Every structure is written in structure tokens, then in C-alpha cells.
Amino acid sequence: MTPSYMAEQLLAQRLERIASPTLYIAGFKTQSGRELALERKRNTGIFLWTEQVYGEVPAQFSGGCVVYAPLKPRNSNLNGKNAPRLKLGNSVSYWRLQLEFLSAFLDWYCKQ
């Protein structure tokens, strides 16, 4: 099993799917409605798109984050069907994590 596959299984256990995944993106939302999308075809780590996070980011995650301004191009599968709050026109954060940090990341992100 690939890291992306294992990450998707964990996300599906802990979050609600937004829609059926595409080949490239699986979108999820937290109980509070915040969105997160997994890039399904990346195998050199876990690559996630989230709504922009404001405030302090735990050190274990901060080095792997890039903020995208509302009009900065991003994965075209971040659209109204798969991740409406992450699509072009919204500020988002793009994260690269190792699989072993995903559960802790979800604990933190779900509290945002």
C-alpha cells in the first residue's frame, strides 16, 4: 500500500467525504466544515490542501507548508465538486507531511 492510499484510509475514517474522489484528489471536511483535500497520486509524502490556517502552526508541520493566495493557480481538481472552499479564488495552504504525522496534523487542523 502506498502512503497516499494509507492516508486516504485514515482521512475517510476521521472526516466526511465531500464527493467521490477523482483520480487525483479526495476531498474531505471536518465536523466544523473546514475542508481538506488529499493528492492521491503522490508517493513521496502526503500532500494536502487545506483552508488557509491563521495563527501559530506547530513546528512539526510548519516547514512543509506553502500558502497560496486566492488567485494563485493550483491543482485543477480543487473545484466546486471536490473541494469548493479550496478552489481558485480562496486562500489555501498546501502541506507536505510524512504519513506518521498525519494523525497529529488532523488533530490540530480539526481544532482550527
N, C-alpha and C positions, 0 to 999 in steps of 0.2 A: 504494500500500500504506500502511496506517495504521501508526503507531508500535507499537500493540499487536500487530498482525499480525507485524511485523518482530521484535518482542521474543519472541513465541511461537516463531518460527522459530529464533532463537538459543538459547532455552531448550531446545527439542527437540533441537538439535544437541549441547548440552553436558550435559544432565541426562536422567534417566529419567522418562518419564511415569508418574504414579500410576494414572491411568484415562483413558478417553476424555474429552475436555473437555466441559463443559456449554456452553451459550450464553454464560455469564458468567465461568466460572472454568476455568483449565487448571492442574492440579496436577502438580508435579514433585518429584523427590527427588535429593539429591546422592549421591555414592558412599558417604558415611558414613551415609546415611539421613535427613539433615535435610531437611525439606520446605519448599517454596516454591510459592506459587500466584499466578498472573497474573490480574488482572482484564482480561478480553478486550474489553470494550465501552467502555473509557476511551480517549479520544483527545487528552487534554490533558497527556499524560505517560505514564510507565509506572508502574502501581500494582501493588505486590507485597505479599503477605502472607508472612511467614516465622516460623519459630520465634523466640521472643524471644532476642535477642542480648545477651549479658552482656559487660562489659568495654568497651574503647575502640572507638568507631566512627570510621572515617576521616572527616575533616572534610567531604570532598566528598559524603558520604551523610547525615551526622548531622542536617542541617536538615530533611530530608524524612521523618523517622521519628516515628511515634506508637506508643507501647506500649499494648496492650490487656490489661487484667487478665483473669484466667480467665473471669469471668462477665460481662464487658462484651460486649453484643451486637455482632455482626459480620456480614459477608456470609453469608447462609444457605446458599450453595453451598459453604462451607467445612464439609464434613461427612465422615462416615466413609468415603464412597466416593472423594471427590476430594482430600481433604487431612485424613486422620484426626488428625494431630498439630497441626493448626491450628484444629480445630473448637472450639466453645464448651466451656469447661472447661479450656482451656490458655492460658497467656500467649503472646501473639504480638506481632510488630512489623509495622506497616503502613508501607510505604515509597512515596514518590513520587520518581521519578527521571526524568531525561531519557534518551532512548534511547542517546546517546553514552556514558553512564556505566554502562550495563548490563553490559558485559563485565567491567569492573573490579569492579563490585559482585559479580558471580558469582565472580570470582577470590577476593575477600575472603570472601564468605559460605561458599564451599565449604571454606575452611580453618577455619571455626568449629567 
